[in-house]
Amino acid sequence: MQPTTPLALAIALTAAALPAQYLYTQQVGLITGPTVMTEGVILVDVDGDNDLDVVFANGFVLSTSGSAIQPTILINKIGLGLGLVDETATRLPATAIKATLVIAFDIDGDGDRDLVFSCNGASQQRCYVNDGAGNFTDESTTRLAGAVLTAAGCAYGDIDQDGDLDLLFNDENTNGQLKLFLNDGTGVFTNVTATHIVSAPKTNQQDIVLADIDNDWDLDIVNCGKSSGQQIYLNDGTGHFPTVNTSLLPAGTGLTYETEAADLDHDGDLDLVMLSVSSLTDTVIRNNLVPSGTLSFTSLTTALTGGNGDDDNEWVFVDSDNDGDLDIVNGSLQSNGEKLYVNNGAFSFARATGTAGFSPLVDSTLDVAVGDLNGDGIYDIVTAQGESGSFLNRAYYGTGPADTQPPRFVRVEQLPATSTNPAGPWVVRAVIQDSFVDDGETSVASATMNWTIAHRGGVTTGSTPMKFLGGLLYRAVFTPPPAVIMGGATVSFTLTATDVNGNSATTPQQQFWVCGTESYGLGLGGTNTSLIVPSGGLSPGTVFNLTLSNAGANSPGVYAVALGRWSAPIPEGILLVDPNLFVGVLPIQADASGGAFFPLPLPALPLVGLPVTFQCAFSAPVSMTNGVELVICP
């Protein structure tokens, strides 16, 4: 039996006193901590106990001379009947900072979530490193050296697809030039703006969105703010952004604070919502890439009905009615409270009224976070307050249906039917979204590539985790086990995504045939000191080439062709072609440099899948080469 605490009793009494149960019902007293101005909030498991804690980026400032405030961390002890407990004093550095936003991701690859705060007023941007138990150390000056910026926002993602997570900040210090910091793999960031992002200043930037908006499997940037001309930077695939476009999106006005991205109409591209594109009018922006094939957007201000035109500040997406599409939560600065816009499935969103929406409250919401605080399978809402009012942050429990919807694969990368890289690796990417989306994150707990390799030795199965790259993008890098692909193989795979509530989805199977050339037996020592390198054709009727080096000058020799590998010592070295399956042994001779080049026409016969191996041997002086295996392609 759970103990009854004063906080639990207060929450129960408050809920009982409400005249009606709203779809999102305020939980009085659940949010503790100081009542100070704050612009940012996230829900994240900082201490590794599988529930969501709350971090507030206190320190919102109305000018660059405003006051700095220590952030707040609330540890989730709802399951113990203790609510959300303020443990700031023991878990966070005591430093007061001018934080405008907080994000959480694993900066150093140690498996826990670290904290990064964007900060206003020509401040050092902050990086707090997690010890794995939810205790944080300020390592800002060593990990973010030179990051003294005036930043309203930040975002993370694997910009250059090298396996680690990078950082973006907006910055008013240099008239609004977006700043890119690349991760070296250990959590140390270097400012590469000058070499990676075209110079394109934008004043009064507010929000950065990372998402693959052009469907080319890398993270692009949407940079919005309270100045006309919202920016789109398209990634060239290497983490460079050579151009910027300011005409694809609505120009915006002096009140554009926030943009979010998700596939709202289930057509395979990512759509946007944007605040205040015309005075205080918000909009839903349809991405026309599918089916048109050309990146363009249609702004639909009339798609939001029942509350559009208010002074609002924040978006999050959540499937509030468990029908498989994303609804929109809008954090409002005005007295009519938070708004829930329900998706009708036809790219229009109507505000829920009465008990179908939020407890009606008067506050000044600057940020909204979504997640399941109490473990009932229903997503809850936390709001951060500032600018006016009492600065009382709030929590709302969801009272609608529990989440039973599986994750949805927005897109899956299609690999070619043939791979000419027998050793791998093979890269598969997918855009996945689930029942909530906020700042490029979703409620997917894990994603895996499940593979089967049918090869000469039998069948090998396994799975490879997909890594989250940010912006709803996931990637698996699959390297086959040693010696499995030898002699050709068929690789089949599916992708499976599972959300935080245990709902899962699996993609249809893909399959590809592995052919090509592979060198083997390298580095054996002894007399296997010469080298042959393959090149040229891989299909029937083409010419396959072997280039020899490091043999004796003008040394006579032979090259052997067989239908299988071997590895056995002989007096001349290590024999790497199967003597029981010899096709032939032909004479060759090295030139004065100890090299040779010999073309081998491949027969125009249906030999797909047949492994052919090659090795050379020389007599003056005695030497042998590595082996080369060719599996003919279709």
Protein Blocks (a to p, Z undefined) as FASTA:
>chain_A
ZZddfklmmmmmmmmmpmbdcfbdcdehkagcjddddfbdcdddfkonopacddddehia
fbfkbccddddddddfklnonapadfklmmpcfbdcddfbdcdddfkonopacdddddeh
hiacdddddehlopacdfklmmmghiaccdfbdcdddfkonopacdddddfklgopacdd
ddehlopacdfklmmpccdddehifbdcdddfkonopacdddddjbehiaddddehlopa
fbccfklpcebiakbfbdcdddfkonopacdddehkbhjaccddddfkbmnlpacddddf
klpghiahiacfbdcdddfkonopacdddddfbfnopaddddehlopacddehjllccdd
ddddfbdcdddfkonopacdddddehiajhpacddddfbdcdfbdcddfbacdddfbdcb
fnopaddddddddfbdeehiacbfbdcdddddddfklpaddddddddebjhiacdddddd
ehklggpaadddddddddfkopacdddddddddeddddehihklmjllbccddedjfbeh
iacddddehiaehiacdddddfbdcddddfklccfbdfklcfbdcdddddfkopacdddd
ddfbdfehiacddddddfbdcdddddddddddZZ
